[in-house]
């Protein structure tokens, strides 16, 4: 089978120093080191144009299907418990149609892996997808050193365009994130730069900086006072019920009249138990069924097992994922115990075998997260791992496209 990608040569040390400085100062990428390794790869992943076209098409089809399923799930509170959602989330989502938030600039990221059977997906990040800095600024900076290739679409720019289209000229945009999390802060500041270049006023805030009056959000803090036209949320929906009082967070699910990207209902498809309710839905899910491995409740499979991967329902960046032979033994035992005690908070996904990427630094596992904005493919986020699990220890890698030669 023809490989869809290849690793390019690394940059010279001098060039890499320059790229790192630009990433920190121009792109708000402040966390350049994690323990003993760099978080960014000093070479790009070159994706064949045909492969990008396939990924873009599949992602757009997945986005259509995901939104159709989500709209149906909003009307099916009887299925929310099966998705592994907390009582607080289920209560907040149980809302009359007229009280549901206004959605705009819907952004998602579908995670693809290359296998002997072709492309497979492991999940969708439909709530608060990360990777904007690496898929946007990093790719464009690296492209300057590898000019024979082309950059994919810029997801941060596409996202800013979609937000601006809703907000209108000179509007204020509230960028809401977990203020104690530096990873989230750098993404919000980077997106703020793009919005400001489009003539919008971007204010980076926490959810507690919002006051809701008759469903309309107002920014009220010591550093800013404004009425935002759009709220951009980079605060995971499952964290919102931890805030007090309820009036601070409930409008994200019910009663909010300020346009939101993304509304709290995104948690319905963010849940990794989403496939367990497919047979209850009328939404067409042909692309999902063809690309996602078989998914079951942990009660139905042996654990631990070399054939199944265990995942927490709302896990992120590979945290607490059990892959036999990869996850450390002590962590594996704890995951198995938790999945047996609380199977409704876990999911089992049939394991697929990826085809490794050969690089100058050795063999690596690669994954691609394809962004969609309002249903259109908008860019790609690359990650590299030294093991068969792409988690918080993985490196981010710029993805470039090798254009087909015209004949």
C-alpha positions, 0 to 999 in steps of 0.5 A: 500500500502506498504511503500517504506521507513522509518525514522531511529532513530536519531544519539546521540548528540555526533555523530551528532556533529561529523557528522556536523564537517565532513560535514563542513570540509570534504564535503564543506557543509558550510551552516549548519544552515538556520534561526532557523533550521538545514539544515541537518536531524540527521537521515537517510531515509531508502529506500527499495531495491525494491523501489530503483530499481524501481526509478533507472529504471524509472530515466534511462528511463526518461533520455533516453526520455529527451535527445531524446526530447532535441535533437529534440527540438534543431532542433525546434526553432519554439517551443522555445517560447512556452517553456517560454524562453526569446528572448535572449535564443531563439536567442542563441539556434537558431544555425546551427548543426555544431556550437552546443557545444560538450556535455559530462558527462550529468547529471540530477536529477528527483524529485520523490514523493510517493503517493497513486497511487505510484511514481510520478515526479514533474519535472526534473532538467536537467540544473544544478541539485543540491544535490551532497554533500548531496547525496554523502558525507552525505550519506556515512558519515551517513552510518558509523553509520547505517552500517546495511544499504547500501549507494546508488550510489555516484553521485559525484563519478559517475560524476567525472568518466564521466568527467575524461573519456572525459578529459583524464589523467592530464587534467584541468577541469573548474568548472563554477559557480555563484561566488556570491552564496555560495551554488553553490561555496560549490558544486563546491569545493566539486566536485573539491575534487573528480576530484583531487582525480582522478588526474585531475586539477580542477579550480573553476571559474566564467563564466567571467574567460573564454576567448573564442578563435575560440570556445575553452575556456581558463581560464584567471584570476589572480589566474589561466591560463589554457586550460580546457579539460572539462567545468562543468557548475553550473551557470543556463542557464537562467542567462547567457544572463545577462552577458556582453559582449555576447561573454562571454556566447553565446558559451555555446549555439552556437560555443563552441568547449570545451566539456561541462557538461551541454551545454546551450541546457539543458534549453529546458527540464529544462523548466516546460512548456516542457510537453506542446510541447510533442504532437509536438515531435516524441520522445518517452515519455511514462515514462514521460506521466505515471509519470508526472501529467497533465500539462497545460497553466495557461490560461486553469485552474481556479486560485487559485484552490485546484486541480492545482499547479502554478509554474514559468517556470524556478523556482528552489527549490520550489520558487514562487510555489502556492499550495492552502492551503500551500502557504501563502495568500499574496504570493498566490495572487501575484503569481495568478496575475503574472500568469494571466499577463504573463501566458507564463512564468508559468505552471499549474500542476495537484496536487497530494496528497503525503503520509507523512513520520512518523519520531521521529520529527513528520510528514514530507513530503519527496521527492527524487531526483534521479541523472542520469549521462550519462543515468545511475542512479547515486544516490539519494538526499533526502529532508524533509519538514514540509509542503506539499511543498518542498522548500528552507526551507526543510531539506536535509536527507541522503538516505540509502538502506535496502537490501532484506534478502536472503532466 
